Amino acid sequence: MSAEIKSRRHSVRTIAERKGKDPIVVLTAYTAPMARLLDPHVDCLMVGDSLGMVVYGMDSTLGVTLEMMIAHGKAVAGASQSALVVVDMPFGSYQESPQQAFHSAARILAETGAQAVKLEGGAIMAPTIAFLVERGVPVMGHVGLMPQSVNGLGGFRAQGRTQAEETRILADAVAVADAGAFSLVVEGTFEAVARQVTERVAIPTIGIGASPACDGQVLVTEDMLGLSGGTLPKFVKRFADLNVAVEAAVKSYATDVRARTFPGPEQCYGWGKTS
């Protein structure tokens, strides 16, 4: 769908109806300027707790707070017009009980203007997902590699390597779908397993390090634009290398300032006039 004919914001219903149809385009956004740039070209903007690493330089997502997610979610929802905005529920904001999850999700939706929340976890979180959905909170699920469980998983390693992992991931996906989630992120999962998940559940799957058979794909925007430092995951494709452009611009600026060629007459008020 082109930007010219988008007349209103995607809803959880319009995303859910894309199962098995045109692929769903998803990217992360954490700020208003980036949200404005991405919005005409994507179906969904995900305010991921990955902002802990991308924006704040954390080693994992575990230090992200509910207040941080609300602040960034508000910026993205306010700057976008057509994309569905989904905000991650951070670690510790929903695992204690369905009631805690509802309190956190209600704050996110009310204070940000986002349309849905995302939470990690399979069968164990199914009752919580059902509790939220029954109370009017749209939920995007997340199975496979779950960054909030990185300590328990023994690091960021692809899932679905063994028959036991495959069985667990499939059971988790079915449980999340049956609980009422409108879509499902499948992360860091062996391709054949992600393909099976997509075939098995009736809701759209959004792959990240999963399979082209998924109903949609998501990447961290800074990764695909070449703005992230360090070694990138195997599943990331760089569609640009903006690090080079940014560094060149900053170098040029520093050179002009040191040479006193910036600011020039065109950047000054009343240049040449005397008081």
N, C-alpha and C positions, 0 to 999 in steps of 0.2 A: 504494500500500500504506500503510495507516494506521500510526501509531506503536504503536497498541495491539496489532496482530497481528504486529509484527516480533519474532521470537523469537531470531534470531541474526544475526551480522554478515554483510553481503554479501561474496561472494567474487569473484575475477576471473571465475569460471565463471558466476555468476548475473548479473554485469554483461554478459558476452559474450553470454549468451543473450537479452538484451533487444534485440538487433538487430532493427529493424523493428517493435518492440512498444511497450509503454508508455515514454514519454520518460524518460530517466535524468536525475535532478536532482543537480547537482553545485555545491558552493560551496567557496571557499577557507576555510581555518582555519589560524591560526598559534599559537593559545593554547588552554589547557585550558578556560577559561570560555566562549570562543566555540564550541569544539568541543562542549561539553555542550549549548549552546543549539541548535545546528544539527543535531546527530546524529539526533534523532527525525524530522526532516523531509526529510532528503536521503538519496540512495543512495550518494553518494561524497563524502568530504572530501578536498580537494586541498591539501596543504601546498606551496604554490607558492613558487618563488624570487622571486615578486612581493613577498614579505615584505621584500626589500631596500628597496623603495620605500615600502611601506605601513607597516612597523614601524620601519625604520632610517633612513628619509628619504634614501635613495640616489637618484641620477638614473636608474639602470638596474639590471638584475639582475646585472650583471657582477661586482660586488664581493661577492656572496654566497658564503660558504664552505661546505664540506661539514659542518663542525662546527656551523654555524648551522642548516643544514637538519636535522641529526640532533637537535639540542636541541629545535627546534620540532616536529619530527615525533614525538618521544617524548611531548611534552605533549599533542598532538592524539590520538595513538593511545591513550594512557592514559586520556584523558577521554571517549572515545567507546565505544559499545557495538554499534551496528548498521551504521554506514556503513563502506564500504570506504575505507581510508586509503591515499592515494597520495602519495608524497613526490618532489618534483622533484630531479633530479640537477643540481647547479649547474655553471655554466660552468667548464671546466677539469678536471672530475672524471671525464670519460668520453671525451673526444674523442681523447686520445692513442693509445689502443689498446683492443681488447676486454678485454684483461687488466686494464688500469687501470679500465675501466668495471665489471668484475666485482668488483674489490676495493672500489670505492666503493659499489656497490649492495649488496654483502654487508654492509658496515658499516651502511648505512642500515636494511636489514631487520632485522639482528640487534640493533642498538642502539635502534631506535625501536619495534619491534612493529608497524610498518606492513605492509601486505599487498602493495604493489607500488611500483615506481618509475616516474617519467616522464622521458623525455629528448627533446630537440629534434633534428630532422634527418630528412631523407628517405632517398633511395637511398644516400647516402654513409654513413649510419649503419645501414643494413640488416644488414651483417655483424655489427656490434656487438650489435644487437638479437637476432639469431639466436644469437650466442654466449651472451648472458645467458639467453635462454629455454631453451636446451639445458641450462643449468646450474641451472635451477629458479628463475630470477628473473622474475616477471611484469613485463611492460613495457607501459606506456601510451605511445604515440607522440605526436608533435606536429609538424604541418606547417602550411604557409601562412606567416603572420607569425610569426617566431621571435625573441622578444625577446633571446635570447643572441647573435643574429647582427645586432643592430640597427646596428652600425657598418658591416658589409658591405652591409646593405640600404639604407643611406642614411637611416635614421630609422624611426620607427614609421609606416609607410605600408601601406595595404591592398594585399594581393597578389591576383593574378589579373586585373589590368587588361588585359594583353596576351595574345595567343595563346601566346607563348613562356612566360609565367608560368603560364598555365592548363595547358599541357602539362607543365611541370615539377612543378606541385603534384599533378596527377593521377598522374604517374609516381612521385613521392615517396610518396603515399598507398598506392599498390599495393605498392611495395617494402616499406614498413613493415608492411603487413598480411601480405604473403607471408613476411616474416621471423619472424612469430610474435607480434607485438604483440596484446594482447587488446582494445584499444580505441585510439582516435585522436582527439586534440584537433585541431580545425581552427580556427585563429585568424586574425582580420583578413583574411578572404578574400571576394572578391566572391560574392554569393549564388548565382549560377548555377553557379559553379565548386564551391562547397561542396556544393551539391545533387548535382552530378555525382560528387563524391568519395563521398558517402553512398551513392549508387546503385551505385558501382563496387566498393567494398570490402565484404567479408563480415563485418567487425567493426564494432561501434558507433562512430559519430562523435560527438564532444562539441564543440558549436559555441560559439565566443565571438567575436562579431562575424562570424558566418558565415551560417547559414541556419536557418529554423524546420524545414526538412526533416531536419536532423541528428537523430541518435538521442537526443541529450541536449543540455543546455545548462549552461554554467558561467559564473559571474561572480565577481569579487573581492567578497567579502562587504562590506568597508568601502565599496566604491563603491555597491553597491545599497542600503546602509543610510544613505547620505548622510554617512558619517564621513570621507570623503576630501576633501582640500582641492584647490583648483585646478580646471582644466577637465577634465571627464571625457571619455573616448572616446565617439564617436557611438553605439556599440552598448550602452552602459550605460543601464539604466532604473533610476531611483531608486524603490525601493519604500517608503522612509521617509526622513525628514530628521532623523536623530538628532543631528546637530551642534547643532540648535536646542535640543533637550532637554538635552543635556550642558551647553551653555553656560548655560542657564537654571539648572540645578542648581548649577553651580559658582558662579554669581553669587549665588544664594541662600545658599549655604554661606559665601561670603566676607562677605556682609552680616551673617549671624548671628555669625560669629566676631568681627568688628569691633565689633558691638553688645554683645558678651559675653552673647548669648542662647543660644549654643552653646559648650560643652555645658551642658545644663540638668540638673535633678534626676534625670531618668530616664536620663541617660547617665553618671551619677557613682555610684561605689561609696560606700555609707555616708553619703549626703547628709544633713546636719543633725546627724549624730552627733558627739559630742566624744570625744576620746581620754581 
